[in-house]
Amino acid sequence: MKILMIEDNESVAQMMDMFFKKEKWEVENAYDGESGLAMFKAAPDSFDIITLDLNLPKMDGMEVAQQIRKLSKTVPLIMLTARDSESDQVLGLELGADDYVTKPFSPITLVARIKALHRRAETAEPAAVQQEDEEDFDVVTDHFKLSTKTREAYLDGKEIEGLTPKEFDLLHTLAANPKQVFSREQLLQLVWDCEYYGDERTVDAHIKKLRQKIEKAGPQIIQTVWGVGYKFDDSGLDQ
């Protein structure tokens, strides 16, 4: 695996280099936003994972994330930041980050997050032309279809566009078990594939953005069960 680490703190970068090399991963380091973006532009298909600090010189991490997503919709992107406010987290996810790690963090935790995100990305195949045969879809209801092969989801025949890898996995988990209520902790374990040490705001931030994309295609099908968590339910669309 090859990682692009855009991080202005050289001590953090050097520390993570040691842990990455233990995993036999290749890493390229950029210490400001402009050079990090330039490195990705030069070889956008060569990187398997990007870790991106939010506070960067020359170009802010938010702008870098936005530019990266213009070049690639699918490259896994993990934001690293000292900011701990929910608004910053939500904004980062809205700009296309797949994961969000708050400093200070454990190197072992970051390695685990990278492994989990990479496993998910490896199972995703390039999008293909949509087939009308319902056998090509893994989840089919009267209103909703989802294919893990093409990584596409449709609501009443209209594609739910712009889903990040994590948003798609979250939607798949919920839709494959209609009306089943999942707690935030369960979703962290099922979708992120590792313990998040109680950082359940990650789920809320992804649900918020996922709902915004669903609403562009049709009625809302992700419901909040107050005090418990979330569920997928499109049965009310028949009414």
Long-range contacts (C-beta under 8 A, 24 or more apart in sequence): 1-25, 1-26, 1-48, 1-49, 1-114, 1-118, 2-26, 2-27, 2-28, 2-46, 2-47, 2-48, 2-49, 3-27, 3-28, 3-47, 3-48, 3-49, 3-50, 3-51, 3-114, 4-28, 4-30, 4-36, 4-39, 4-40, 4-47, 4-49, 4-50, 4-51, 5-29, 5-30, 5-50, 5-51, 6-30, 6-32, 6-33, 6-36, 6-50, 6-51, 6-52, 6-53, 6-56, 6-61, 6-64, 7-31, 7-51, 7-53, 7-80, 8-32, 8-53, 8-55, 8-56, 8-57, 9-53, 12-80, 12-103, 15-107, 16-51, 16-107, 16-110, 19-107, 19-108, 19-110, 19-111, 20-111, 23-111, 31-57, 32-56, 32-57, 32-58, 32-59, 33-57, 33-58, 33-59, 33-60, 33-61, 33-63, 33-64, 34-58, 34-59, 36-64, 37-64, 37-67, 37-68, 40-68, 40-71, 41-71, 44-71, 44-72, 44-75, 47-75, 48-75, 48-76, 48-118, 48-121, 49-75, 49-76, 49-77, 49-78, 49-114, 49-117, 49-118, 49-121, 50-75, 50-76, 50-77, 50-78, 51-78, 51-79, 51-80, 51-110, 51-114, 52-77, 52-78, 52-79, 52-80, 52-97, 53-79, 53-80, 53-81, 54-79, 54-80, 54-81, 54-82, 54-83, 54-88, 54-92, 55-81, 55-82, 55-83, 61-92, 62-91, 62-92, 62-95, 65-92, 65-95, 65-96, 65-97, 66-95, 66-96, 68-96, 69-95, 69-96, 73-162, 73-164, 74-121, 74-124, 74-165, 76-117, 76-118, 76-120, 76-121, 76-165, 78-110, 78-113, 78-114, 78-117, 80-105, 80-110, 86-201, 86-204, 86-205, 89-201, 89-202, 89-205, 90-205, 90-208, 90-209, 93-164, 93-205, 93-206, 93-209, 94-209, 96-164, 97-164, 98-164, 98-165, 98-166, 99-166, 99-192, 99-202, 100-202, 100-205, 102-199, 109-197, 112-194, 113-192, 113-194, 115-194, 116-192, 116-193, 116-194, 117-165, 117-166, 119-193, 120-165, 120-166, 120-169, 120-193, 121-165, 123-148, 124-151, 124-165, 124-168, 125-149, 125-150, 125-151, 127-151, 127-152, 130-154, 130-159, 138-172, 138-176, 139-172, 139-175, 139-176, 141-175, 141-178, 141-234, 142-234, 142-237, 142-238, 143-218, 143-221, 143-234, 143-237, 143-238, 144-175, 144-221, 144-234, 146-171, 146-172, 146-175, 146-176, 148-172, 154-217, 155-214, 155-217, 155-218, 155-219, 155-221, 155-234, 156-217, 156-218, 156-237, 158-217, 158-218, 159-217, 160-213, 160-214, 160-216, 160-217, 161-213, 161-216, 161-217, 162-213, 163-210, 163-213, 166-191, 166-192, 166-206, 167-206, 167-209, 167-210, 167-213, 170-203, 170-206, 170-207, 170-210, 171-210, 171-222, 171-232, 174-222, 174-230, 174-231, 174-232, 175-221, 175-232, 177-232, 178-231, 178-232, 178-233, 178-234, 178-235, 179-231, 179-232, 179-233, 179-235, 180-231, 180-232, 181-225, 181-228, 181-229, 181-230, 181-231, 182-229, 182-230, 182-231, 183-228, 183-229, 184-229, 184-230, 186-229, 187-229, 187-230, 203-230
